[in-house]
Amino acid sequence: MKAAVYYETGGPEVLRYEEVAEPQLRKGGVLIDVAAIAIQGGDTLNRTGGLMASTPHIVGYQASGIVREVGDGVTAFTPGQPVVATMGFGSHAEVISVPAGSVWAIPEGLSLEEASGVPIEFGTADDCLFEFGRLQKGETVLIQAGASGVGLAAIQLAKAAGATVLATASSDDRLERLRDYGLDFGINYTKVDVAQEVMKFTNGVGVNLVVDSVGGSTLEGSIASLAYRGRISWVGRAGREERPPEIWTIMQKNASITGVFLGAEMAVNPSRTHPLIDNLLARIARKELSVVIDSTYPLAQAAEAHGHIESRKAFGRVIMTP
């Protein structure tokens, strides 16, 4: 099979499109012919400097496709069925082999391309808002990096739950586009101080919850944007700043920061997360929520696709197809 691989970590240029051995079907597992790969922020971070499970290494957390074969003990899936799956690595390939517990059936009305951008993005956003963020109807939430996959999911989910939604982005055009998905107030972080704008909008009160996937100095701004006893769901360090954020000021507001990692929750509490993602897939199939696809690249152009993400120009998910 063909795959996008690398022999050493680094920039997008380390990716090569090569012939590699197909993965083996395992007991309790599913072999899937990949149709669409939604590149995750973690994929680019791992390519930059993460652990390599093998040499060459195939990066990637999530892909959709058609079931080719099921292993012993698997009864929930059948060959020919459209599914989406998550994994520790390996999505940037024509074929993936994953445990059945990491696979979801794609409901009617949802395309393979759309489904490839659901479990991690929408599952993470849902956990940030509700399971760990405890968002309630009528509260105010700030979504940092609103045009990202998690950001767009969080804006839609928060609005549907009856929250007032603020979000940041790097351009006025992106903010204007976010209004179609439920944004109430947009902040261009390249032009203004985020916390000051939040305080203006909230009459000096601040927001009840922040979803922060950027970290670093952005996290400091998230703390400054909080109301008294506010909460932050911290879900990444997309900003890649080397300096650790200064967070001591959170105590002045008796506020809290909760780290959120969907992968750990999937491993520890699959009885909660698996039906959660089933429900999110169903809501998107019913058109209650939308998967926003920025662009689609052939897998052979994985380097270009990764480069486009790192340019910070994407609006929504960047997809690759084998």
C-alpha beads as a LAMMPS data file, in Angstrom:
LAMMPS data file: protein, C-alpha beads

322 atoms
321 bonds

1 atom types
1 bond types

-500.0 500.0 xlo xhi
-500.0 500.0 ylo yhi
-500.0 500.0 zlo zhi

Masses

1 110.0

Atoms # bond

1 1 1 0.000 0.000 0.000
2 1 1 0.985 3.640 -0.313
3 1 1 1.481 5.838 2.729
4 1 1 2.882 9.219 3.750
5 1 1 5.887 8.346 5.936
6 1 1 8.923 9.962 7.497
7 1 1 12.286 8.691 8.708
8 1 1 12.981 11.578 11.044
9 1 1 10.880 14.273 12.671
10 1 1 10.856 17.806 11.313
11 1 1 8.939 20.147 9.047
12 1 1 6.388 19.084 6.425
13 1 1 9.253 18.393 4.006
14 1 1 10.189 15.186 5.901
15 1 1 7.025 13.487 4.593
16 1 1 7.530 11.037 1.732
17 1 1 4.957 9.116 -0.297
18 1 1 6.152 5.507 -0.426
19 1 1 5.143 1.875 -0.741
20 1 1 4.984 0.125 2.644
21 1 1 3.663 -3.180 3.967
22 1 1 -0.054 -3.347 4.734
23 1 1 -1.021 -3.648 8.427
24 1 1 -2.244 -7.018 9.651
25 1 1 -5.767 -7.726 10.848
26 1 1 -5.767 -8.498 14.576
27 1 1 -8.143 -10.432 16.802
28 1 1 -10.903 -8.069 17.905
29 1 1 -9.886 -5.608 15.212
30 1 1 -11.058 -4.131 11.925
31 1 1 -9.155 -3.703 8.656
32 1 1 -10.287 -0.567 6.814
33 1 1 -9.641 0.711 3.287
34 1 1 -9.131 4.420 3.914
35 1 1 -11.261 6.952 2.057
36 1 1 -10.532 10.217 3.885
37 1 1 -8.005 11.415 6.461
38 1 1 -8.669 14.512 8.574
39 1 1 -5.303 15.916 9.626
40 1 1 -5.235 16.684 13.347
41 1 1 -3.173 19.342 15.068
42 1 1 -1.542 16.526 17.005
43 1 1 -0.461 14.952 13.715
44 1 1 1.643 18.008 12.891
45 1 1 3.037 18.170 16.436
46 1 1 4.048 14.511 16.306
47 1 1 5.637 14.962 12.904
48 1 1 7.581 17.932 14.242
49 1 1 9.112 16.152 17.216
50 1 1 6.996 13.315 18.590
51 1 1 7.833 9.671 19.208
52 1 1 8.198 7.396 16.197
53 1 1 6.694 3.947 16.689
54 1 1 8.620 2.596 13.707
55 1 1 10.995 3.665 10.950
56 1 1 9.584 4.743 8.599
57 1 1 6.747 6.132 10.692
58 1 1 3.148 6.678 9.586
59 1 1 1.602 9.493 11.576
60 1 1 -2.106 10.199 12.016
61 1 1 -4.938 9.874 14.554
62 1 1 -8.121 9.609 12.488
63 1 1 -9.542 8.383 9.179
64 1 1 -12.747 7.123 7.599
65 1 1 -13.189 4.338 5.089
66 1 1 -14.831 1.053 4.197
67 1 1 -14.471 -2.079 6.285
68 1 1 -12.485 -4.665 4.346
69 1 1 -12.368 -7.412 6.965
70 1 1 -13.177 -7.977 10.639
71 1 1 -11.166 -10.024 13.117
72 1 1 -12.259 -12.819 15.414
73 1 1 -14.784 -11.677 17.992
74 1 1 -15.987 -8.616 16.077
75 1 1 -19.751 -8.535 15.604
76 1 1 -20.534 -4.803 15.432
77 1 1 -19.115 -4.279 11.933
78 1 1 -19.299 -6.051 8.582
79 1 1 -17.251 -5.870 5.348
80 1 1 -18.417 -3.066 3.075
81 1 1 -19.629 -0.874 5.945
82 1 1 -18.626 2.827 6.016
83 1 1 -16.871 3.690 9.293
84 1 1 -14.626 6.233 10.966
85 1 1 -11.807 5.277 13.325
86 1 1 -9.260 6.790 15.680
87 1 1 -5.793 5.425 16.421
88 1 1 -2.487 6.308 18.028
89 1 1 -0.796 6.565 14.634
90 1 1 -1.161 5.225 11.089
91 1 1 -3.969 7.217 9.452
92 1 1 -1.805 8.627 6.637
93 1 1 -2.091 5.431 4.607
94 1 1 -4.336 3.518 2.211
95 1 1 -5.179 0.830 4.792
96 1 1 -5.476 0.922 8.598
97 1 1 -5.879 -1.814 11.213
98 1 1 -7.573 -0.721 14.445
99 1 1 -9.358 -2.253 17.460
100 1 1 -13.118 -2.464 17.008
101 1 1 -13.574 -0.272 20.083
102 1 1 -11.981 2.620 18.188
103 1 1 -14.424 2.400 15.261
104 1 1 -17.818 4.035 14.712
105 1 1 -20.420 3.289 12.065
106 1 1 -21.157 6.257 9.810
107 1 1 -24.896 7.002 9.816
108 1 1 -26.858 7.538 6.634
109 1 1 -26.680 11.135 5.445
110 1 1 -23.050 11.655 6.446
111 1 1 -20.292 11.436 3.852
112 1 1 -16.978 9.679 4.393
113 1 1 -15.194 13.016 4.100
114 1 1 -17.397 14.669 6.716
115 1 1 -17.163 11.706 9.083
116 1 1 -13.365 11.783 8.939
117 1 1 -13.509 15.112 10.788
118 1 1 -15.814 14.164 13.653
119 1 1 -14.589 11.952 16.547
120 1 1 -11.556 13.862 17.808
121 1 1 -12.727 17.356 16.861
122 1 1 -16.302 17.172 18.106
123 1 1 -15.551 14.764 20.955
124 1 1 -12.838 17.080 22.252
125 1 1 -15.047 20.160 21.905
126 1 1 -17.928 18.433 23.696
127 1 1 -15.708 17.353 26.593
128 1 1 -14.152 20.823 26.871
129 1 1 -17.563 22.439 27.043
130 1 1 -19.688 20.040 29.040
131 1 1 -17.942 17.122 30.739
132 1 1 -15.042 19.190 32.082
133 1 1 -16.149 22.774 31.345
134 1 1 -19.634 22.320 32.899
135 1 1 -21.150 24.873 30.507
136 1 1 -24.739 25.828 31.283
137 1 1 -27.417 27.525 29.227
138 1 1 -27.117 31.304 29.506
139 1 1 -23.380 31.323 30.258
140 1 1 -20.725 33.028 28.161
141 1 1 -17.861 31.089 26.555
142 1 1 -14.695 32.196 24.748
143 1 1 -13.303 29.834 22.094
144 1 1 -9.638 30.462 21.326
145 1 1 -8.690 29.628 17.697
146 1 1 -12.292 29.570 16.583
147 1 1 -11.526 28.640 12.966
148 1 1 -9.756 25.389 13.922
149 1 1 -11.486 22.016 13.787
150 1 1 -12.079 21.939 17.545
151 1 1 -12.916 25.652 17.535
152 1 1 -15.633 25.345 14.912
153 1 1 -17.104 22.326 16.680
154 1 1 -17.072 24.136 20.032
155 1 1 -18.764 27.246 18.610
156 1 1 -21.619 25.159 17.202
157 1 1 -22.043 22.990 20.298
158 1 1 -21.963 25.953 22.681
159 1 1 -24.489 27.920 20.648
160 1 1 -26.813 24.912 20.443
161 1 1 -26.623 24.644 24.237
162 1 1 -27.831 28.222 24.684
163 1 1 -24.521 29.954 25.454
164 1 1 -23.289 33.329 24.274
165 1 1 -20.253 32.566 22.112
166 1 1 -17.109 34.652 21.693
167 1 1 -14.157 33.450 19.602
168 1 1 -10.760 34.565 18.387
169 1 1 -9.252 34.269 14.912
170 1 1 -6.412 35.822 12.928
171 1 1 -8.496 37.798 10.429
172 1 1 -11.752 39.711 10.184
173 1 1 -12.777 37.517 7.242
174 1 1 -12.492 34.359 9.326
175 1 1 -14.492 35.921 12.124
176 1 1 -17.225 36.954 9.712
177 1 1 -17.432 33.378 8.393
178 1 1 -17.701 32.056 11.964
179 1 1 -20.978 33.950 12.395
180 1 1 -22.608 31.339 10.145
181 1 1 -21.847 28.720 12.816
182 1 1 -23.114 30.569 15.877
183 1 1 -20.511 33.192 16.771
184 1 1 -21.926 36.191 18.671
185 1 1 -18.763 38.275 19.064
186 1 1 -15.463 37.882 17.237
187 1 1 -12.014 39.105 18.271
188 1 1 -9.133 39.495 15.818
189 1 1 -6.182 38.716 18.069
190 1 1 -3.721 40.233 15.576
191 1 1 -5.255 43.688 16.040
192 1 1 -6.527 43.975 19.605
193 1 1 -5.927 42.663 23.115
194 1 1 -8.249 39.685 23.569
195 1 1 -8.874 40.100 27.303
196 1 1 -9.645 43.799 26.928
197 1 1 -12.188 43.066 24.182
198 1 1 -13.779 40.327 26.275
199 1 1 -14.153 42.698 29.207
200 1 1 -15.698 45.367 26.979
201 1 1 -18.247 42.893 25.617
202 1 1 -19.104 41.510 29.069
203 1 1 -19.185 44.905 30.823
204 1 1 -16.136 44.032 32.879
205 1 1 -17.458 40.694 34.118
206 1 1 -15.520 38.245 31.932
207 1 1 -16.575 34.885 30.497
208 1 1 -17.666 31.823 32.441
209 1 1 -15.633 29.381 30.359
210 1 1 -12.704 29.439 27.940
211 1 1 -11.776 26.627 25.561
212 1 1 -8.056 27.082 24.895
213 1 1 -6.207 24.865 22.413
214 1 1 -3.287 27.283 21.974
215 1 1 -1.584 27.543 25.374
216 1 1 1.429 29.752 26.075
217 1 1 0.758 33.474 26.167
218 1 1 -2.733 32.808 24.782
219 1 1 -3.533 30.884 27.958
220 1 1 -2.461 33.913 29.962
221 1 1 -4.994 35.945 27.980
222 1 1 -7.618 33.291 28.651
223 1 1 -7.084 33.692 32.391
224 1 1 -7.365 37.474 32.060
225 1 1 -10.667 36.981 30.185
226 1 1 -12.290 34.926 32.940
227 1 1 -15.068 35.973 35.244
228 1 1 -14.754 35.327 38.972
229 1 1 -14.810 31.542 39.522
230 1 1 -14.541 31.026 35.772
231 1 1 -13.241 27.829 34.176
232 1 1 -10.729 27.031 31.466
233 1 1 -10.622 23.809 29.461
234 1 1 -7.009 23.661 28.273
235 1 1 -6.685 21.245 25.399
236 1 1 -3.366 21.846 23.642
237 1 1 -0.370 23.953 22.822
238 1 1 -0.936 24.778 19.191
239 1 1 1.027 28.005 19.695
240 1 1 4.164 25.903 20.305
241 1 1 5.741 28.532 22.523
242 1 1 8.769 27.338 24.452
243 1 1 8.130 29.614 27.434
244 1 1 5.659 28.039 29.874
245 1 1 2.590 30.202 30.567
246 1 1 2.387 32.195 33.794
247 1 1 -0.823 31.032 35.426
248 1 1 -0.589 32.248 39.013
249 1 1 -3.107 35.026 38.365
250 1 1 -5.873 32.438 38.168
251 1 1 -5.927 32.244 41.960
252 1 1 -6.962 35.899 42.178
253 1 1 -10.282 34.926 40.605
254 1 1 -10.681 31.587 42.409
255 1 1 -10.867 30.209 38.901
256 1 1 -9.811 26.810 37.588
257 1 1 -7.942 25.207 34.702
258 1 1 -8.707 21.638 33.657
259 1 1 -6.491 19.804 31.206
260 1 1 -8.539 17.920 28.611
261 1 1 -7.214 14.986 26.561
262 1 1 -9.873 12.995 24.731
263 1 1 -7.459 10.149 23.981
264 1 1 -7.008 9.393 27.666
265 1 1 -10.740 9.606 28.290
266 1 1 -11.381 7.200 25.402
267 1 1 -8.966 4.706 26.948
268 1 1 -10.220 5.014 30.534
269 1 1 -13.957 5.637 29.987
270 1 1 -14.930 4.136 26.613
271 1 1 -18.418 3.391 27.917
272 1 1 -18.969 7.157 28.035
273 1 1 -16.971 8.398 25.041
274 1 1 -18.066 5.809 22.463
275 1 1 -21.795 6.636 22.690
276 1 1 -20.908 10.334 22.944
277 1 1 -19.271 10.207 19.531
278 1 1 -22.075 8.054 18.126
279 1 1 -24.472 10.812 19.187
280 1 1 -22.314 13.531 17.632
281 1 1 -22.154 11.630 14.335
282 1 1 -25.945 11.319 14.397
283 1 1 -26.421 15.035 15.091
284 1 1 -24.182 15.947 12.163
285 1 1 -26.010 13.483 9.903
286 1 1 -29.265 15.262 10.897
287 1 1 -27.640 18.584 9.905
288 1 1 -27.848 19.969 13.447
289 1 1 -24.072 20.508 13.314
290 1 1 -21.618 20.866 10.432
291 1 1 -18.160 19.566 9.609
292 1 1 -16.362 22.427 7.889
293 1 1 -13.843 21.261 5.280
294 1 1 -11.265 23.819 4.230
295 1 1 -9.542 21.857 1.446
296 1 1 -8.786 18.370 0.178
297 1 1 -5.370 17.059 -0.895
298 1 1 -4.291 13.720 -2.333
299 1 1 -2.306 11.659 0.170
300 1 1 0.662 11.946 -2.186
301 1 1 0.730 15.658 -1.303
302 1 1 0.789 15.170 2.468
303 1 1 3.690 17.610 2.822
304 1 1 1.682 20.342 1.125
305 1 1 -1.381 19.547 3.250
306 1 1 0.626 19.741 6.478
307 1 1 2.225 22.965 5.276
308 1 1 -1.186 24.505 4.619
309 1 1 -2.281 23.738 8.184
310 1 1 0.877 25.237 9.624
311 1 1 0.364 28.397 7.552
312 1 1 -2.633 29.058 9.861
313 1 1 -4.753 29.909 6.819
314 1 1 -7.094 26.932 6.996
315 1 1 -10.732 27.418 8.001
316 1 1 -11.902 24.076 9.335
317 1 1 -10.470 20.679 8.520
318 1 1 -7.862 19.807 5.891
319 1 1 -8.635 16.400 4.379
320 1 1 -6.448 13.961 2.446
321 1 1 -7.689 11.169 0.177
322 1 1 -5.589 8.152 -0.898

Bonds

1 1 1 2
2 1 2 3
3 1 3 4
4 1 4 5
5 1 5 6
6 1 6 7
7 1 7 8
8 1 8 9
9 1 9 10
10 1 10 11
11 1 11 12
12 1 12 13
13 1 13 14
14 1 14 15
15 1 15 16
16 1 16 17
17 1 17 18
18 1 18 19
19 1 19 20
20 1 20 21
21 1 21 22
22 1 22 23
23 1 23 24
24 1 24 25
25 1 25 26
26 1 26 27
27 1 27 28
28 1 28 29
29 1 29 30
30 1 30 31
31 1 31 32
32 1 32 33
33 1 33 34
34 1 34 35
35 1 35 36
36 1 36 37
37 1 37 38
38 1 38 39
39 1 39 40
40 1 40 41
41 1 41 42
42 1 42 43
43 1 43 44
44 1 44 45
45 1 45 46
46 1 46 47
47 1 47 48
48 1 48 49
49 1 49 50
50 1 50 51
51 1 51 52
52 1 52 53
53 1 53 54
54 1 54 55
55 1 55 56
56 1 56 57
57 1 57 58
58 1 58 59
59 1 59 60
60 1 60 61
61 1 61 62
62 1 62 63
63 1 63 64
64 1 64 65
65 1 65 66
66 1 66 67
67 1 67 68
68 1 68 69
69 1 69 70
70 1 70 71
71 1 71 72
72 1 72 73
73 1 73 74
74 1 74 75
75 1 75 76
76 1 76 77
77 1 77 78
78 1 78 79
79 1 79 80
80 1 80 81
81 1 81 82
82 1 82 83
83 1 83 84
84 1 84 85
85 1 85 86
86 1 86 87
87 1 87 88
88 1 88 89
89 1 89 90
90 1 90 91
91 1 91 92
92 1 92 93
93 1 93 94
94 1 94 95
95 1 95 96
96 1 96 97
97 1 97 98
98 1 98 99
99 1 99 100
100 1 100 101
101 1 101 102
102 1 102 103
103 1 103 104
104 1 104 105
105 1 105 106
106 1 106 107
107 1 107 108
108 1 108 109
109 1 109 110
110 1 110 111
111 1 111 112
112 1 112 113
113 1 113 114
114 1 114 115
115 1 115 116
116 1 116 117
117 1 117 118
118 1 118 119
119 1 119 120
120 1 120 121
121 1 121 122
122 1 122 123
123 1 123 124
124 1 124 125
125 1 125 126
126 1 126 127
127 1 127 128
128 1 128 129
129 1 129 130
130 1 130 131
131 1 131 132
132 1 132 133
133 1 133 134
134 1 134 135
135 1 135 136
136 1 136 137
137 1 137 138
138 1 138 139
139 1 139 140
140 1 140 141
141 1 141 142
142 1 142 143
143 1 143 144
144 1 144 145
145 1 145 146
146 1 146 147
147 1 147 148
148 1 148 149
149 1 149 150
150 1 150 151
151 1 151 152
152 1 152 153
153 1 153 154
154 1 154 155
155 1 155 156
156 1 156 157
157 1 157 158
158 1 158 159
159 1 159 160
160 1 160 161
161 1 161 162
162 1 162 163
163 1 163 164
164 1 164 165
165 1 165 166
166 1 166 167
167 1 167 168
168 1 168 169
169 1 169 170
170 1 170 171
171 1 171 172
172 1 172 173
173 1 173 174
174 1 174 175
175 1 175 176
176 1 176 177
177 1 177 178
178 1 178 179
179 1 179 180
180 1 180 181
181 1 181 182
182 1 182 183
183 1 183 184
184 1 184 185
185 1 185 186
186 1 186 187
187 1 187 188
188 1 188 189
189 1 189 190
190 1 190 191
191 1 191 192
192 1 192 193
193 1 193 194
194 1 194 195
195 1 195 196
196 1 196 197
197 1 197 198
198 1 198 199
199 1 199 200
200 1 200 201
201 1 201 202
202 1 202 203
203 1 203 204
204 1 204 205
205 1 205 206
206 1 206 207
207 1 207 208
208 1 208 209
209 1 209 210
210 1 210 211
211 1 211 212
212 1 212 213
213 1 213 214
214 1 214 215
215 1 215 216
216 1 216 217
217 1 217 218
218 1 218 219
219 1 219 220
220 1 220 221
221 1 221 222
222 1 222 223
223 1 223 224
224 1 224 225
225 1 225 226
226 1 226 227
227 1 227 228
228 1 228 229
229 1 229 230
230 1 230 231
231 1 231 232
232 1 232 233
233 1 233 234
234 1 234 235
235 1 235 236
236 1 236 237
237 1 237 238
238 1 238 239
239 1 239 240
240 1 240 241
241 1 241 242
242 1 242 243
243 1 243 244
244 1 244 245
245 1 245 246
246 1 246 247
247 1 247 248
248 1 248 249
249 1 249 250
250 1 250 251
251 1 251 252
252 1 252 253
253 1 253 254
254 1 254 255
255 1 255 256
256 1 256 257
257 1 257 258
258 1 258 259
259 1 259 260
260 1 260 261
261 1 261 262
262 1 262 263
263 1 263 264
264 1 264 265
265 1 265 266
266 1 266 267
267 1 267 268
268 1 268 269
269 1 269 270
270 1 270 271
271 1 271 272
272 1 272 273
273 1 273 274
274 1 274 275
275 1 275 276
276 1 276 277
277 1 277 278
278 1 278 279
279 1 279 280
280 1 280 281
281 1 281 282
282 1 282 283
283 1 283 284
284 1 284 285
285 1 285 286
286 1 286 287
287 1 287 288
288 1 288 289
289 1 289 290
290 1 290 291
291 1 291 292
292 1 292 293
293 1 293 294
294 1 294 295
295 1 295 296
296 1 296 297
297 1 297 298
298 1 298 299
299 1 299 300
300 1 300 301
301 1 301 302
302 1 302 303
303 1 303 304
304 1 304 305
305 1 305 306
306 1 306 307
307 1 307 308
308 1 308 309
309 1 309 310
310 1 310 311
311 1 311 312
312 1 312 313
313 1 313 314
314 1 314 315
315 1 315 316
316 1 316 317
317 1 317 318
318 1 318 319
319 1 319 320
320 1 320 321
321 1 321 322
